[in-house]
């Protein structure tokens, strides 16, 4: 309840200032007869209407003290000076001078607050000097020190509130900046995830559709000559299509809400290379697979990179190398890296490309994620070669072991 009330008051500062001015105004009006009637020796009696003018001049400007702090202080200070010059003694509304001093210290630069406090201190000295006229006079020199201390306290309070507000504003700005940076990082992460999904989709669709096209062409050619082979080709089309749908469903599952993706098959890795080679071989491209070195446990993501590079290279071979081409896949396990070499004896440098593919770019991006590289180009004796070097660090092995 109090928090909501405080928040509401913060949204209506003009009303707060009005509520602050009302008690002093009411107290000053209640004492009108005291300051306008004779009876206190040494005090000058002033007309009641002049008294009301001074009270209004002291209280009304306080309504705008937050919006125009320096102007409000100047008006109140000038009214106090006129009051001193006409020998109209201190009234309760004069306390607004200290409130105006606090407002200047809290809302304005230090030089303005210093000037304001010096003016108020000087006014206190002048008021004490004028009204120290005898034992029955209003005030004495003994009131100067408490008044000076109170003035300094109001000034210091205003400086403290100014520092606190600046600190709070800095924290709010920092929070907004961190929020903007978080949103920017989230956008970068989302863009990276979209790029990853795009690479996966490209590899899956390019490979699967290529196999299905080759099998469909073969089936249409053999359907009258060798129905059994045509049937096997159509079965291969169905198998390839189902595999492609499974992989796409798994990749698109990350775009769903958590808990709605459901179980999916694991990502393909090095162990599935033999199946991939068999699939390519059944599509009509003679492919051999050799593995050298001591096989080691590779991170799952790195295995997927190896699989996709081989898949993309063989897909390109089948699409561009020519009908009589053969290919060879060599996987070499080193101490600190895995090397993949895919060669074919097809058209090589004479291969035509429409420039619309993203396979080579995708291979380079995948390898770059692990600090590796991919080199592609025609072979000296004819054909094409893809060579990938993928470093394997101990930290990657430890992460894979801990994840398992």
Secondary structure as UniProt FT lines:
FT   HELIX           2..11
FT   HELIX           13..30
FT   HELIX           32..36
FT   TURN            41..42
FT   HELIX           48..59
FT   HELIX           60..64
FT   TURN            65..67
FT   HELIX           69..85
FT   TURN            86..87
FT   HELIX           92..95
FT   HELIX           96..107
FT   HELIX           110..131
FT   TURN            135..136
FT   HELIX           142..222
FT   TURN            223..225
FT   HELIX           227..252
FT   HELIX           253..255
FT   TURN            258..259
FT   HELIX           270..272
FT   HELIX           273..282
FT   TURN            283..284
FT   STRAND          286..292
FT   HELIX           300..320
FT   TURN            323..324
FT   STRAND          326..333
FT   STRAND          337..344
FT   HELIX           348..350
FT   HELIX           359..368
FT   TURN            369..371
FT   STRAND          373..378
FT   TURN            380..381
FT   STRAND          384..391
FT   HELIX           394..403
//
